[in-house]
Amino acid sequence: MICKLNFGSGFQGCLDYITGKYDQDKHTKILAHSSGIPDMDNKTVAQIFDVYAKKGGHDIGKPVGHFAYSFHPDEAARISDDFMMKIVREHMEMLGIRNTEWIFGRHYDTNHEHGHLMFSMVDRDGNVISDSMINERNKRICKYLTKKYGLMMSSDKDKVNRDKLRGKEKLKYQFYDKVMKCKLMSSTWQEFDKALKAEGMKLRFHYNNVTGKLMGVAFTDGKVSFSGNKLDPELKLDSLIKEFGDLKQIAHESVHDWYEDYQMRLRYINDWNGFRNLMKAHPEWKDIFPDKEIPSFKYLSIPNLLDRYVEEDQEYFSLEHTPSEDGHSGFIGLELLCAVLLQPYQPQLSMGGGGGGNNKGWRDLDDDEKKKHRFRLNFSRTGGSKPSVNRKR
């Protein structure tokens, strides 16, 4: 669901649009209006709005508030008149649009359910309704209501007639539809990655080999690629991080959980004296990472990281890496990015073993994926500079 806000100066023009006076194809249905608005012609109703807007001697220039509510096409069966009005009323109340005159009409001229609210920015007592930070507040409230009622995020792209598109533009919308569908059905990076694979697509991170930083995200079907930013603002890297979590934070928490679990297992397999000796080699997490913030690591370039693996693992991970022509950057898959982010912890922790889970789903692969290519970093003190990669096939 999206709620777009506009302000205007003329009530009758907005009212004519909402009621479909000059466009019968809209098949408008007035669902509700405030108690001060009678069931009369548009001109008379607009005049009543004008009277209220001038209460208190205000001349605010644009007293007409206009919200357009749009719902995802796949939710048509859910959006009854009563349900739509429930959301509209709650949205108005949360925004502070109360004690004023308003009217709401539902339109039926597109493939997505939508309706329009017109209200007076001056209430019945002659007070101007606050518009302070109203666009930001509207976005937050709309997102809140969307999640509260289990709705799907709609956008202007949902209104585009796909049948009229051609060439690359058509392909772009095909990508958008698939990727957005996968995003909406996912709650973690792993679920997102898996859902994309089921659609014949791959998630790729743009990685800078020089700085060790992520530069963006892209989606590919093996032949054509689109950056997330080109598809939609909701699909750019920053937006996906807000949705699924910061990857460095997830890696840090994952290693923390694994290390704590490792120490717990040491308590059960050693007597107290033996455990104390082991703790000298494996100190408390807080002693290794005294600050609660994520350590500032220098991450390896992809070629340097791959060079640390045995030949079969190099071959496997190379499938997740598409380097740039100059080698300064490249696109990598989620599993290879996982290896990049976990590698700096090896010399810090100097531990043997592997595995470990975390509550954000890091490396939470299903059984088939685990059988094919699950790997575990082996933080071995005696294993030299190369991490040991164990993968069950």
C-alpha positions in Angstrom: 0.0 0.0 0.0 1.1 3.5 -0.7 -0.4 6.8 0.3 0.5 9.9 -1.8 -0.3 13.4 -0.5 -0.9 16.6 -2.4 -2.2 20.0 -1.5 -4.4 22.2 -3.7 -6.3 25.5 -3.7 -9.6 24.5 -5.2 -12.0 22.0 -3.5 -14.4 21.7 -6.5 -11.6 20.6 -8.9 -10.5 17.9 -6.5 -14.0 16.9 -5.7 -14.9 16.6 -9.5 -11.9 14.3 -9.9 -12.8 12.1 -6.9 -16.4 11.7 -8.0 -15.5 11.1 -11.6 -17.7 13.9 -12.8 -15.9 14.2 -16.1 -14.7 10.6 -16.4 -17.4 8.1 -16.0 -14.9 5.2 -16.6 -13.7 5.7 -13.0 -17.0 4.2 -11.7 -16.6 6.2 -8.5 -18.3 5.0 -5.3 -18.4 7.4 -2.4 -17.7 5.2 0.6 -17.9 7.8 3.4 -17.7 11.5 4.3 -17.8 13.6 7.4 -21.0 14.5 9.2 -20.9 18.1 8.0 -21.0 17.2 4.3 -24.5 16.6 2.8 -25.3 14.3 -0.2 -25.6 17.2 -2.7 -24.1 18.3 -6.0 -20.3 18.9 -6.2 -20.7 22.7 -6.4 -22.7 22.9 -3.2 -20.4 20.5 -1.3 -17.3 22.5 -2.5 -18.8 25.7 -1.2 -19.3 24.1 2.2 -15.7 23.1 2.3 -14.7 26.6 1.4 -16.7 28.0 4.3 -15.0 25.7 6.8 -11.5 26.5 5.2 -12.0 30.2 5.9 -12.9 29.7 9.6 -10.7 31.6 11.9 -9.8 34.1 9.3 -7.1 31.9 7.8 -5.9 32.2 4.2 -3.4 29.4 3.9 -3.3 29.3 0.1 -3.7 25.6 -0.3 -6.4 24.4 2.1 -7.2 21.3 0.1 -5.6 18.1 1.3 -5.7 15.1 -1.1 -4.5 11.5 -0.3 -4.4 8.8 -3.0 -4.4 5.3 -1.5 -3.2 2.5 -3.7 -3.1 -1.3 -3.0 -1.2 -4.1 -4.7 -3.1 -5.8 -7.6 -2.6 -9.2 -5.9 -4.7 -8.0 -2.9 -7.9 -7.2 -4.7 -9.9 -9.9 -3.0 -8.9 -8.5 0.4 -9.7 -4.9 -0.1 -13.4 -4.6 0.7 -15.1 -1.2 1.1 -15.1 -1.7 4.9 -11.5 -2.7 5.0 -10.4 0.2 2.9 -12.2 2.7 5.0 -10.8 1.1 8.2 -7.3 1.8 6.9 -8.2 5.3 5.7 -9.8 6.3 9.1 -6.8 4.9 11.0 -4.4 6.7 8.7 -6.2 10.0 9.2 -6.3 9.6 13.0 -2.6 8.8 13.2 -1.7 11.8 11.1 -3.9 14.1 13.2 -6.5 14.7 10.5 -9.5 15.0 12.8 -12.4 17.3 13.5 -12.5 18.5 9.9 -14.6 17.9 6.8 -13.6 15.2 4.4 -14.9 12.9 1.7 -13.6 9.6 0.4 -14.3 7.9 -3.0 -13.2 4.6 -4.4 -12.2 4.2 -8.1 -12.5 1.1 -10.3 -10.7 2.2 -13.4 -7.3 0.3 -12.9 -6.1 -3.2 -12.1 -5.2 -2.1 -8.6 -7.6 -1.1 -5.8 -7.4 2.6 -5.0 -9.3 5.5 -3.6 -9.0 9.2 -2.9 -9.5 11.3 0.2 -10.1 15.0 0.2 -10.1 17.0 3.4 -9.9 20.5 4.7 -6.6 21.7 6.2 -8.7 24.0 8.5 -10.8 22.1 11.1 -14.3 22.9 12.4 -12.9 25.1 15.2 -10.9 27.2 12.8 -7.5 25.6 13.6 -5.0 24.8 10.9 -4.1 21.1 10.8 -0.4 20.8 11.3 1.6 19.8 8.2 4.9 19.7 10.1 7.0 16.9 8.7 3.8 15.5 7.2 5.4 13.7 4.3 7.9 11.9 6.6 5.1 11.1 9.0 2.9 9.8 6.2 5.6 7.5 5.0 6.2 6.0 8.4 2.5 5.6 9.1 1.8 4.1 5.7 4.6 1.6 6.2 3.3 0.8 9.7 -0.2 0.1 8.5 1.1 -2.0 5.6 2.9 -4.3 8.0 0.1 -4.2 10.6 -2.5 -5.5 8.2 -0.2 -7.8 6.3 -0.4 -5.8 3.1 2.0 -5.6 0.2 4.0 -2.5 -0.6 2.7 -1.1 -3.8 4.4 1.4 -6.1 3.9 3.4 -9.3 5.3 0.4 -11.2 2.3 -1.6 -10.2 0.2 0.8 -12.4 2.3 0.2 -15.5 0.6 -1.8 -18.3 3.2 -4.5 -18.9 1.6 -5.5 -22.2 2.5 -2.2 -23.8 6.2 -2.4 -22.9 8.9 -3.4 -25.4 12.6 -4.3 -25.4 14.8 -3.5 -22.4 12.0 -1.6 -20.6 9.8 -4.7 -20.7 12.7 -6.8 -19.5 13.4 -4.3 -16.6 9.8 -4.7 -15.4 10.0 -8.5 -15.6 13.1 -8.3 -13.4 11.3 -5.8 -11.0 8.3 -8.1 -10.7 10.3 -11.2 -9.9 12.8 -9.5 -7.5 10.1 -7.6 -5.6 8.0 -10.8 -5.2 11.1 -12.5 -3.7 11.7 -9.6 -1.4 8.2 -9.5 -0.1 8.2 -13.2 0.7 11.6 -13.1 2.5 12.7 -12.0 5.9 16.5 -12.7 5.7 19.3 -12.4 3.1 19.3 -16.2 2.8 15.6 -16.5 2.1 15.9 -13.7 -0.4 18.8 -15.4 -2.1 17.0 -18.7 -2.2 13.8 -17.2 -3.5 15.7 -15.5 -6.4 17.4 -18.8 -7.3 13.9 -20.4 -7.5 13.0 -17.7 -10.0 16.1 -18.4 -12.1 17.9 -15.3 -10.9 21.0 -14.5 -8.8 21.8 -12.0 -6.2 25.1 -10.3 -6.7 27.0 -7.8 -4.5 29.3 -5.2 -6.1 32.5 -5.5 -4.1 35.5 -3.1 -4.3 38.7 -5.1 -4.1 40.8 -2.1 -3.2 38.7 -0.7 -0.3 36.9 -3.9 0.7 33.6 -2.1 0.6 30.2 -3.0 -0.9 29.3 -0.6 -3.7 25.8 -1.8 -4.5 23.7 -4.8 -5.5 22.6 -6.3 -8.8 20.3 -9.0 -10.1 21.1 -11.3 -13.0 19.5 -14.2 -14.9 22.9 -15.2 -16.4 22.4 -13.1 -19.5 21.2 -9.7 -18.4 21.8 -7.8 -15.2 20.1 -4.8 -13.6 21.4 -2.9 -10.5 18.9 -2.7 -7.7 19.0 1.0 -7.9 17.9 0.9 -11.5 15.0 -1.4 -10.7 13.6 0.5 -7.7 14.8 2.5 -4.7 13.5 -0.3 -2.5 15.9 -2.7 -4.2 19.1 -0.7 -3.7 21.7 -2.0 -1.2 20.9 0.5 1.6 17.2 -0.3 1.4 17.8 -4.1 1.5 20.2 -3.7 4.4 17.4 -1.9 6.3 15.1 -4.8 5.4 17.4 -7.8 6.1 20.1 -6.4 8.3 23.6 -5.1 8.1 25.8 -7.9 6.7 28.9 -7.0 8.8 26.8 -6.9 11.9 25.3 -10.3 11.0 28.7 -11.8 10.5 30.0 -10.3 13.8 27.0 -11.7 15.7 27.3 -15.0 13.9 31.0 -15.5 15.0 30.1 -14.3 18.5 27.4 -16.9 18.9 29.7 -19.6 17.4 32.6 -18.7 19.8 30.3 -18.7 22.8 29.0 -22.1 21.8 32.5 -23.3 21.3 33.6 -22.3 24.8 30.5 -23.9 26.3 31.4 -27.2 24.6 34.9 -26.9 26.1 33.4 -26.8 29.6 31.8 -30.1 29.0 34.7 -32.0 27.5 37.4 -30.9 29.9 37.9 -30.8 33.7 38.2 -27.4 35.3 42.0 -27.3 35.2 42.0 -28.3 31.6 39.4 -25.7 30.8 41.4 -23.0 32.5 44.4 -23.9 30.4 42.3 -23.9 27.3 40.8 -20.5 28.2 44.4 -19.0 28.1 44.4 -20.0 24.4 40.8 -19.1 23.9 40.0 -16.0 26.0 36.6 -14.5 26.6 35.0 -12.7 23.6 35.0 -9.4 25.4 38.8 -9.7 25.9 39.3 -10.2 22.1 36.8 -7.5 21.1 36.5 -5.1 24.0 34.4 -2.6 22.1 30.8 -3.5 21.3 31.1 -1.9 17.9 32.0 -4.0 14.8 35.8 -4.1 14.4 37.3 -2.1 11.5 38.8 -4.9 9.5 40.8 -4.7 6.3 38.9 -7.1 4.1 40.8 -9.2 1.4 40.4 -8.7 -2.3 38.5 -11.5 -3.9 41.6 -12.8 -5.8 43.6 -12.9 -2.6 40.8 -14.7 -0.7 40.4 -17.3 -3.4 44.1 -17.9 -3.4 43.8 -19.1 0.2 41.5 -22.0 -0.7 42.4 -25.4 -2.1 41.9 -25.9 -5.9 38.4 -27.4 -5.7 37.1 -24.6 -3.4 38.7 -22.0 -5.7 36.7 -23.5 -8.6 33.5 -23.6 -6.6 33.8 -20.0 -5.4 34.8 -18.7 -8.8 31.3 -19.5 -9.9 30.1 -16.7 -7.5 32.6 -14.2 -8.8 32.5 -12.0 -11.9 35.5 -9.6 -11.9 35.7 -6.3 -13.6 38.1 -5.8 -16.5 40.6 -3.9 -14.4 40.2 -6.3 -11.5 39.5 -3.4 -9.0 36.0 -4.6 -8.3 33.6 -7.4 -9.1 30.2 -9.0 -8.5 30.1 -11.7 -5.9 27.3 -14.0 -4.5 26.1 -14.1 -1.0 28.1 -17.2 0.0 31.4 -15.7 -1.2 30.5 -12.5 0.6 30.0 -14.5 3.7 33.5 -15.9 3.3 34.9 -12.4 2.8 33.3 -11.1 6.0 34.2 -14.0 8.2 37.8 -14.3 7.1 39.3 -11.5 9.3 38.0 -13.2 12.4 40.3 -16.2 11.9 43.6 -14.8 13.2 41.6 -12.9 16.0 40.0 -16.1 17.4 42.6 -18.7 16.4 40.1 -21.6 16.9 39.5 -24.9 15.4 36.0 -26.2 14.6 33.2 -24.7 12.6 29.5 -24.2 12.2 27.5 -22.2 14.7 24.2 -20.5 14.1 22.7 -17.1 14.7 19.2 -15.7 15.0 19.4 -13.7 11.8 19.6 -16.8 9.6 23.3 -16.4 8.5 24.2 -19.4 6.4 20.9 -20.9 7.2 20.7 -23.2 4.2 18.2 -25.9 3.7 19.2 -29.6 3.6 19.7 -29.8 -0.1 21.9 -26.7 -0.1 23.9 -28.1 2.8 24.6 -31.3 1.0 25.7 -29.5 -2.2 28.0 -26.8 -0.8 27.9 -26.1 2.9 31.3 -24.9 4.1 32.6 -24.1 7.6 35.5 -21.8 8.3 38.0 -23.6 10.4 39.8 -21.1 12.7 42.8 -23.2 13.4 45.9 -22.0 15.3 48.1 -24.5 13.6 46.6 -24.5 10.1 48.8 -21.7 8.8 47.4 -18.6 7.0 44.9 -20.4 5.0 41.4 -21.1 6.4 40.2 -24.7 6.2 37.0 -25.1 4.2 35.0 -28.3 4.8 32.2 -28.9 2.4 29.9 -31.9 2.4 28.9 -33.1 -1.0 
